[in-house]
Amino acid sequence: MQLELWTPRVDPAFAAAVARTVAEVVAPAAEAIDRDDHYPKDVVRSLARAGYTAATFPKELGGGGRPFADLVAIFEEVAAASAATATSLITIFQAGETIHLFGSEALQRRYLPAIAEGLLCSFAMTEARGGSDVKKLDTHARREGDCWVLDGRKAFVTSASAAELFVILAETDKGVTAFAVPSDTPGATLHSPPSARTFGLRNGPHVDLVLEGARLPLDHLLGEEGKGIRAAATTLDHSRVLAAAIGCGIARAAFSGALAFADKRSVSGHYVIELQGIQWYLADLLAEIDAARLLTYEAARHLDAAASTHKLPRESEVRRRALLDIQRWSSSAKLVATRTAVSAALQAIQICGVRGCVETAPFGRYLRDAKTYEIAGGSSEILKNTLGEYLLAAVDGPG
Ligand SMILES: Cc1cc2nc3c(=O)[nH]c(=O)nc-3n(C[C@H](O)[C@H](O)[C@H](O)COP(=O)(O)OP(=O)(O)OC[C@H]3O[C@@H](n4cnc5c(N)ncnc54)[C@H](O)[C@@H]3O)c2cc1C
């Protein structure tokens, strides 16, 4: 009897189509992307043609109009083959989602259809001094006539080596503000310091975006001036559910690899899978991955449920509750799924013995990608702080 380990949490026909596309387009390139640390441009453009870079954006803007759970299924499947490719997709989503939720109608019409057709994007918040805390930035924007003029340097920008559009945060007189910066903006250049290469999520070096008198049209400001942290936090709350899906994908891949090994390798007259000690490792992992997947799809359900509240004023009770709800579920999902990915990768190596440690096996890649994702896109500590704030709101403040 063949049992399905990873039951689809979306329409099974859609999940099967995604799995076929990933097997054909992503899996064959996975090892080389990681080994050579290059941006998988052709792979991402093929995935764009399949509708994966704009799946949740409105149909009238070139998107798929799909629920968030479908996007989670795409990210989970892509990451099971190549987390670096899924990371390439997530930066496109982050830029597109910020434009979708905060950009002017003209900007949405310009960039969302282009994203559906394969425009490559990055999302740049981090600077040399600010990673977890971006409330004060060294990148500045000032208004000059009919332009914004930007100066500063964004660091560790994923996908930047290939990006054609950046969504960034910069400080104006009114505070941190979000901008869309096309890569061909005069005064915008890329610099690759030695620290740009990470040991995990290797989709090309995470280079710096340097802005020296870069002039942008006024309408490239996203949302309200001085409200950029709010815009970025909203996008991150959404993309954390996809980061969780990437964690689930890595965990699944590590588990499946270890299970296949244990099923074939015999030791002292027993297959490894028959050893109870090994079964217990796998049993614990199966339960943890099931839990992480359920949590991630539940977070996607909360995102879809809150979609109708996006246009409500932020101060309204309904919107406030929806925002807290999304923060809670997206933080929990990323926290648990990335932690599960790390333990699945570690345990898989243990189960496979030396064959888990060799460079020709994918387990080292799983471990490097999983560990890196406990930091990127909101570290586990920051996620726990967010959950702590949720608890304070739940008890209506201390005392
Ligand atoms: C592979 C990778 C890709 C990345 N891609 C991007 C990108 O595309 N765009 C981008 O903008 N950034 C990117 N980053 C940067 C990432 O967002 C930051 O690494 C992350 O926000 C943490 O910031 P930091 O590394 O500067 O750590 P720091 O802020 O220096 O923190 C150091 C340590 O202290 C902990 N810490 C910080 N504040 C608190 C607190 N209040 N309470 C408890 N603990 C705390 C942190 O969790 C961490 O463990 C990427 C990072 C990685 C690893």
The ligand as a Gaussian input file, in Angstrom:
#p B3LYP/6-31G(d) Opt

LIG

0 1
 C       20.188000      34.740000       3.850000
 C       19.733000      36.097000       4.279000
 C       19.054000      36.890000       3.369000
 C       18.651000      38.182000       3.733000
 N       17.981000      38.946000       2.808000
 C       17.569000      40.189000       3.135000
 C       16.861000      40.986000       2.191000
 O       16.565000      40.582000       1.086000
 N       16.484000      42.230000       2.568000
 C       16.765000      42.729000       3.799000
 O       16.362000      43.852000       4.068000
 N       17.443000      41.995000       4.719000
 C       17.840000      40.739000       4.410000
 N       18.522000      39.965000       5.333000
 C       18.840000      40.532000       6.623000
 C       17.875000      40.049000       7.672000
 O       16.630000      40.648000       7.527000
 C       18.523000      40.354000       9.031000
 O       19.618000      39.475000       9.121000
 C       17.575000      40.119000      10.183000
 O       16.558000      41.090000      10.180000
 C       18.328000      40.185000      11.526000
 O       19.100000      41.332000      11.570000
 P       20.678000      41.210000      11.870000
 O       21.198000      40.026000      11.173000
 O       21.273000      42.523000      11.556000
 O       20.779000      40.913000      13.398000
 P       20.821000      41.995000      14.568000
 O       19.669000      42.921000      14.424000
 O       22.181000      42.561000      14.626000
 O       20.585000      41.058000      15.821000
 C       21.602000      40.166000      16.334000
 C       20.951000      39.108000      17.196000
 O       20.158000      39.722000      18.224000
 C       18.809000      39.292000      18.126000
 N       17.932000      40.409000      18.469000
 C       17.873000      41.616000      17.861000
 N       16.921000      42.379000      18.456000
 C       16.394000      41.645000      19.459000
 C       15.405000      41.873000      20.449000
 N       14.740000      43.042000      20.510000
 N       15.113000      40.882000      21.348000
 C       15.777000      39.703000      21.288000
 N       16.736000      39.429000      20.380000
 C       17.034000      40.369000      19.475000
 C       18.637000      38.863000      16.683000
 O       17.546000      37.971000      16.525000
 C       19.975000      38.210000      16.413000
 O       19.985000      36.929000      16.979000
 C       18.914000      38.665000       5.024000
 C       19.552000      37.840000       5.962000
 C       19.963000      36.567000       5.593000
 C       20.623000      35.700000       6.613000

